[in-house]
Amino acid sequence: MAAFWRRTAGPPALGPYQTARYTVVAPSFFAMLSSSNGFQVLGFARAADSFGRTHAYVASPWRVVLQPAAINAPVAVGQSITVHAVIVGRLDQPMRVFGLAPVAPTTNAHGVATFTVSSPVRGSKPIYFEAKLVKSTSGHPYGYSSILAVRFQS
């Protein structure tokens, strides 16, 4: 269970059999939940032995996996690495969806987008890559990948 979130909109109390729409915000970045793992909302009553809960909510059954998952050695300046962004389902099975990426290249017939990454300069700090799916109707991201860190050195 994450930390308690703060109510910013909605009635301060809700009686039996009443419904209302609430807006809640996380108290910090670390209390925010992963959009790919799903979540539930628990509501606690003033009496310590009473609470309610929602059904589990999953924003999307799909997410993106970056392959390789890690680059463990520095990459020489000018050297290229290949990163595949693979769309997978709830059980990590690859999804065969074509043309689903907000930037070129789009996914191929197997649901894989391939990127070639290089840097003309070295850096003292890693560069971070992340892939996400974007809803075409709203432009809102969902289905995030883990972060891939790459350090370019000469």
C-alpha positions as MATLAB code, in Angstrom:
seq = 'MAAFWRRTAGPPALGPYQTARYTVVAPSFFAMLSSSNGFQVLGFARAADSFGRTHAYVASPWRVVLQPAAINAPVAVGQSITVHAVIVGRLDQPMRVFGLAPVAPTTNAHGVATFTVSSPVRGSKPIYFEAKLVKSTSGHPYGYSSILAVRFQS';
ca = [
       0.000    0.000    0.000;
       1.295    3.462   -0.879;
       1.114    6.559    1.304;
      -2.184    8.352    1.844;
      -3.116   10.587   -1.099;
      -4.734   14.007   -0.665;
      -8.273   14.800   -1.830;
      -8.342   17.928   -4.011;
     -11.908   17.669   -5.319;
     -15.022   15.862   -4.165;
     -17.178   16.001   -1.042;
     -15.432   15.672    2.335;
     -17.813   12.893    3.405;
     -19.776   10.224    1.592;
     -22.802    8.567    3.180;
     -24.028    4.990    2.701;
     -25.121    4.191   -0.878;
     -23.929    7.596   -2.165;
     -21.576    8.072   -5.063;
     -19.300   10.976   -5.947;
     -16.364   11.808   -8.171;
     -13.082   12.515   -6.383;
      -9.710   13.830   -7.505;
      -6.733   12.716   -5.421;
      -3.046   13.549   -5.753;
       0.024   11.708   -4.555;
       1.896   13.291   -1.636;
       5.250   12.657   -3.389;
       6.819   11.061   -6.446;
       7.636    7.915   -4.452;
       3.975    7.370   -3.537;
       2.950    7.296   -7.206;
       2.032    3.900   -8.569;
       3.166    2.207  -11.746;
       0.678    2.653  -14.567;
       1.453   -0.840  -15.850;
       0.828   -2.771  -12.611;
      -2.663   -1.499  -11.868;
      -4.018   -0.193   -8.583;
      -6.931   -0.089   -6.164;
      -8.252    2.787   -4.090;
      -8.989    2.168   -0.413;
     -11.262    4.537    1.505;
     -11.053    4.552    5.292;
     -13.865    5.633    7.591;
     -13.274    7.460   10.844;
     -13.857    4.213   12.704;
     -10.640    2.198   12.425;
     -12.486   -1.009   11.593;
     -14.359    0.277    8.541;
     -13.133    0.812    4.969;
     -14.163    0.381    1.341;
     -12.216   -0.459   -1.804;
     -12.551   -0.251   -5.554;
     -11.979   -3.066   -7.985;
      -8.448   -3.339   -9.366;
      -7.866   -0.914  -12.243;
      -5.289   -1.483  -14.971;
      -4.776    1.437  -17.359;
      -3.785   -0.825  -20.234;
      -3.273   -4.530  -20.787;
      -0.207   -3.618  -22.874;
       3.189   -2.182  -21.967;
       6.575   -1.806  -23.629;
       9.738   -3.774  -22.860;
      13.134   -2.491  -23.981;
      15.646   -5.077  -25.198;
      18.348   -5.180  -24.044;
      17.059   -4.352  -20.566;
      20.470   -2.967  -19.533;
      23.713   -1.740  -21.094;
      26.303   -2.719  -18.475;
      29.429   -1.288  -20.116;
      30.202    2.187  -21.472;
      29.517    2.630  -25.198;
      32.307    4.232  -27.229;
      31.551    7.601  -28.825;
      30.335    7.011  -32.388;
      29.542    3.337  -31.738;
      25.915    2.370  -32.325;
      23.713    0.187  -30.167;
      20.410   -1.320  -31.216;
      17.431   -1.123  -28.898;
      14.168   -2.940  -29.553;
      10.916   -1.699  -28.026;
       8.593   -4.712  -27.782;
       4.888   -4.372  -27.010;
       3.816   -7.117  -24.594;
       0.561   -8.111  -22.921;
      -0.303   -8.774  -19.264;
       1.592  -12.094  -19.270;
       4.623  -10.630  -21.102;
       3.607  -12.265  -24.387;
       4.580  -10.213  -27.463;
       1.591   -8.491  -29.084;
       1.451   -8.519  -32.894;
       0.357   -4.946  -33.589;
       1.580   -3.011  -36.600;
       2.252    0.737  -36.885;
       1.876    1.554  -33.196;
       4.585    4.047  -32.196;
       4.417    7.830  -31.801;
       7.830    8.283  -33.493;
       9.600    6.583  -36.373;
      10.159    3.722  -36.662;
       6.710    2.316  -36.129;
       6.205   -1.230  -34.926;
       6.629   -4.037  -37.420;
       4.182   -6.939  -37.871;
       5.505   -8.499  -34.634;
       4.907   -5.382  -32.516;
       8.615   -4.473  -32.350;
      10.113   -1.023  -33.015;
      13.886   -0.953  -33.601;
      16.059    2.057  -32.767;
      19.759    2.628  -33.472;
      21.355    4.894  -30.881;
      24.772    6.582  -30.927;
      26.371    9.742  -29.615;
      28.983   12.000  -31.250;
      30.195   13.224  -27.825;
      31.095   11.592  -24.569;
      29.313   12.465  -21.372;
      29.974   12.102  -17.686;
      26.362   11.153  -16.996;
      24.242    8.428  -18.552;
      21.519    9.166  -21.073;
      18.166    7.619  -20.173;
      15.760    6.005  -22.623;
      12.160    5.016  -21.992;
       9.432    3.785  -24.310;
       5.712    4.288  -23.861;
       2.493    3.766  -25.725;
       0.438    6.868  -26.529;
      -3.350    6.995  -26.939;
      -4.015    8.278  -30.450;
      -7.219   10.054  -29.417;
      -5.813   12.060  -26.505;
      -2.034   11.898  -26.835;
      -1.781   10.655  -23.236;
       1.043    8.185  -22.561;
       0.498    4.786  -20.936;
       2.193    1.387  -20.890;
       5.662    2.622  -19.893;
       8.830    0.552  -20.180;
      11.584    0.366  -17.619;
      14.332    2.963  -18.021;
      17.459    2.045  -19.998;
      20.607    3.977  -19.040;
      23.460    4.318  -21.549;
      26.842    5.942  -20.804;
      28.864    7.143  -23.819;
      32.635    7.361  -23.255;
      35.673    7.633  -25.496;
];
